[in-house]
């Protein structure tokens, strides 16, 4: 019987790991559909960002209560994986509580700490479900989340509640079997929370208790493998990608715009024609119309988005009722990446589908509403920059399609002809100093 369970567990593990690796490989390929960008400078600062923002969740603590609750779920996810390691090894080796003889008294301390975390995760997930579905905080009511995104968040919270409940139930039945003298269930000291549940199983025969314990064990580990394979299709992929995304965040001051050398050279040649080379090739295109024109970091940003809405809540354009939502910019970019990825999977290479990120996924009205204030960049807890994508798409609109409001075109014309936004000749610019 034990051998059959081991074989079944090995098969389950192999399938789960293969499916996850396959999807992870696709996501990596999709990210590197973007243009090359070098972000390896100042490694010490980058590691500091990773530790403070991804691991320490520094920006979350601007709202301490929510930060503590989020940290409980986060710690539960990280630390309880130690318990998962034991479950995996037990499944492979056919053992039970493999680490108990090795850790001795420390084992009970660890399991008790895991149970406190498990209860904390259950409580916090219930609170978060209430915030989303009963209290309905404004940033969770936004139409950005209509449909699957809102359901996705609820599924994850409910799944975490179920997994933690199975863990506690499994321990409670284990204690009942220990009390009954079953030799396979090694004697441990009582666990704080599961011992409170043990009386619920008094009077149940040993065979039924073993069935309950094994069912909880299998559901728990199967749920974890299912969660692992759900992550790549969910906003909760940020659990993994937050770490590389914060490490590769741009380190320049947030107000500094990334200029195009080709455009800067054109301005320089206009002001100093003698510096213009005679054989300079024009740039292929300006800005970005589709994901292939964005950098790989922009695409990593899209996959790392937590859909928390802090960027949109801070956006002055959105606050004043305009269509722009930085969260929607990131979600739309990810949707386009996934559509391109499916196209490649089906055709072995990308075949033009007649769509692009600009226009089909993100509208002109959204792009024009942006004030480039960087509020969205400042608020993001995992160093995502919606503004980079907005700026690249606007560059394509203006410089490739000549698509700009008349007010902008007047400014552009003045800059081109007068080297300033105003409609005055450079020679007349200082005449205000002359007395009439």
Secondary structure, DSSP 8 states (H G I E B T S, - for coil): -HHHHHHHHHHHHHHHHHHHHHHHHHHHHHHTTSB-----S-HHHHHHHIIIIIIS-GGGGGSHHHHHHHHHHHHHHHHTHHHHHHHHHHHHHT-SSTTHHHHTHHHHHHHHHHHHHHHHHHHHHHHHHHHHHTS--HHHHSGGGTTHHHHHHHHHHHHHHHHHHHHHHHHHHHHHHHHTT-TTS------TTHHHHHGGGTT--HHHHHHHHHHHHHHHHHHHHHHHHHHTTSGGGHHHHHHHHHHT---S-TT-----HHHHHHHHHHH-GGG--TT----S-SS-SSGGGSBHHHHHHHHH-----HHHHH-HHHHTT-S--HHHHHHHHHHHHHHHHHHHHHHSS----S--IIIIIB-HHHHHH-----HHHHH-TT---HHHHHHHHHHIIIIIH----HHHHHHHHHHHHHSSSSSS-GGGTTGGGS--
